[in-house]
Amino acid sequence: MFSDAPHLIKNVRNRLLNKKSLKVSPDGQYIRWSYYQDVYDNDCKRSFDSPTRVCPKITLRHLDVDGFSKMNVKLATQVLEENLIWLNCWEEQVEN
């Protein structure tokens, strides 16, 4: 049995959400769901001081996933496509 792309995207997002971390590469690098929440929280705080947000597409609905949100391909895709932007911004903030 083969899965189609939308189901694979949702499965990756849901596994990351349920397990709270996902191994990205064999050398041991992990991505954690808490990183998404932390970056979103910082982005919301920053939006009051700044006219732009780092991840303007991402809302609380993307992170506080309920039964219907779990089935929504668009929400899963937006979280995963923003993945690299979020991580780069988060790494820059942590380093500074």
C-alpha positions in Angstrom: 0.0 0.0 0.0 1.3 3.4 -0.9 0.4 6.7 0.8 -0.2 9.9 -1.1 1.7 13.1 -0.4 -1.0 14.8 1.8 -1.3 11.9 4.1 2.5 11.7 4.4 2.7 15.4 5.3 0.0 15.0 8.0 1.7 11.8 9.4 5.0 13.6 9.8 3.3 16.6 11.5 1.2 14.3 13.7 4.1 12.1 14.7 6.1 15.2 15.7 3.1 16.5 17.7 2.4 13.2 19.5 6.0 12.2 20.2 7.2 15.8 20.9 10.4 15.2 19.0 11.5 13.7 15.7 15.0 12.6 14.7 15.9 14.5 11.5 19.1 12.9 10.6 21.1 9.8 11.5 23.8 11.8 13.3 21.3 12.5 16.1 19.8 15.9 15.3 16.2 16.3 16.6 13.4 18.7 16.0 11.1 19.3 18.9 7.5 20.5 19.0 8.4 22.8 21.8 10.6 24.8 19.4 7.5 25.6 17.3 5.6 26.8 20.3 8.6 28.9 21.6 9.1 30.5 18.2 5.4 31.3 17.8 5.2 32.8 21.3 8.3 35.0 20.6 6.8 36.0 17.3 3.5 37.0 18.9 5.3 39.1 21.5 7.5 40.7 18.8 4.5 41.5 16.6 3.4 44.2 19.2 6.7 46.0 18.8 7.3 45.3 15.2 5.1 45.6 12.1 6.2 42.3 10.7 6.2 38.7 12.0 8.7 36.0 11.2 6.0 33.5 10.5 2.9 35.4 9.6 1.0 32.3 8.3 1.3 30.4 11.5 -1.6 30.8 14.0 -2.4 29.2 17.3 -4.7 26.8 15.3 -1.5 25.3 13.7 0.0 24.5 17.1 -3.0 23.8 19.3 -4.1 20.9 17.1 -7.6 19.4 17.7 -9.3 16.5 15.9 -10.3 18.6 12.9 -7.0 20.4 12.6 -5.2 17.1 12.6 -7.0 16.2 9.4 -6.3 19.6 7.7 -3.5 19.2 5.1 -3.1 22.9 4.7 -2.2 23.5 8.4 0.3 20.6 8.4 1.9 21.8 5.2 2.2 25.4 6.4 3.9 24.2 9.7 6.3 22.0 7.8 7.1 24.5 5.1 7.9 27.2 7.6 10.1 24.7 9.4 13.5 26.0 8.1 12.5 29.7 8.6 11.5 29.0 12.2 14.6 27.0 13.0 16.9 29.6 11.5 15.3 32.4 13.4 15.2 30.4 16.6 18.9 29.6 16.3 19.8 33.2 15.7 17.8 34.3 18.8 19.4 31.6 21.0 22.9 32.5 19.8 22.3 36.3 20.5 
